[in-house]
Amino acid sequence: MIFAVDKPLKGRKAAEAARALTHAKDIDMINLTPATPLPDEHVLVAGGAGYVGSHVAWLLCRLGFRVTVLDDLSTGHRHAVPSCARFIHCDARDITQVSRAFAECSPTAVMNFAALSLVGDSYRDPLRYIAHNLAITLNLAKASAEIGVSSFLLSSTASIFGAEAPRPVAEDAPVRPDNPYGESKAMCERVLHWLDTTTGIRTAALRYFNASGALFSADLGEAHDPETHLIPIVIQAALRLRDGVDIFGDDYPTADGTCVRDYVHVLDLADAHVKALLALRTAGHLRYNVGSGRGYSVRDIVHAVERESGRHIPVRRRPRRNGDPSTLVACTDRIRSDLGWQPANSDLATIIRSAWRWHVDHPSGFNSPD
């Protein structure tokens, strides 16, 4: 097992990095709410080298929070970690490594993004998914309790609700996951319930829908291997990095027969995490759905990328996939009311434009040449 620590930049390099965050990326801060960290506030972001976690770590750094990223880089990218953050290379399934990391950085708050997250893959090896995701959350919770962190925030999922949940999906919908990935996250949420109840550590779980988009500066974005998310797949087809897009079922009870999903810009997700972190200073047991509240079909996504790219994208009709609901859209009334959050960047055109620029500039993800 690997345990290694990279120190954050210091001196002149740190100042240069801070100036870059302050000036060169102001465009990425449009529509995001300012926040002020407490003097001793230190956030550990587990899984902070992954897609959503790296954007949250970026925003925390941009706002002036002290940040440590913990990741084993099995699916994340070292280059996605903000230069102003400390990085600890650590397998969070190993409690010894986790305890050592917590002792090394002494966080006051924990955000957990570290997880296996592919629904289809979870059907093929359900016990692996449940064991992996639950072990990470348990280890982080145990280490949090041992050193006395004040708050713990879990990156959860709309998959905990299942295909039969009323639409749009509200927080009080029955938790009935119909895939092993959703089951693992539902179990992790129960860990948070008992962590909050028995230790006084205030907890929050954000159940988000389809994270999408990238920084408007194109400095950070989505890069999976293999890629399974619809928007980057369609963009890759437009860039001729793949020969077309598979549409799994076109006979659903929707306007054009293809599945409808709720897409939320990753910057709006990052903003929701910061707002939840601030709320955890005084309240616990927070559970929020995070989405745009609008649904777009698979064909809507294809047409939007065609408009942005000016290129025709070939599509292929395929049979339905197991477990795909026809429509999955969030009800976001609670987080809007409680935290004043708004999905300000989550209209489809803005999502596609930011994602398109990222993929054009980084066709091979973080392995693209500068």
Protein Blocks (a to p, Z undefined) as FASTA:
>chain_A
ZZddddddehjllmmmmmmmmmmmmmmmgoiacddddfklccddehilbmklmmmmmmmm
mnopacddddehlmmcfklpcfkbccddddfkbmklmmmmmmmnopabdcdfbdcfbfkl
mmmmmmlmmmmmmmmmmmmmmmmmmnopabdcddddfklnojmbccdddfkbccddfbfk
lmmmmmmmmmmmmmmmmnopacdddddfbdedjdfklpaccdddddfbfklmmmmmmnop
agbdcdehjabccfkopacdddddfklmmmmmmmmmmmmmmpghiacdddehiacdfklm
mmmmmmmnopacddddddddehiafbdcddfklmmmmnopacfklcfklmmmmmmmmmmm
mmnojmbcZZ
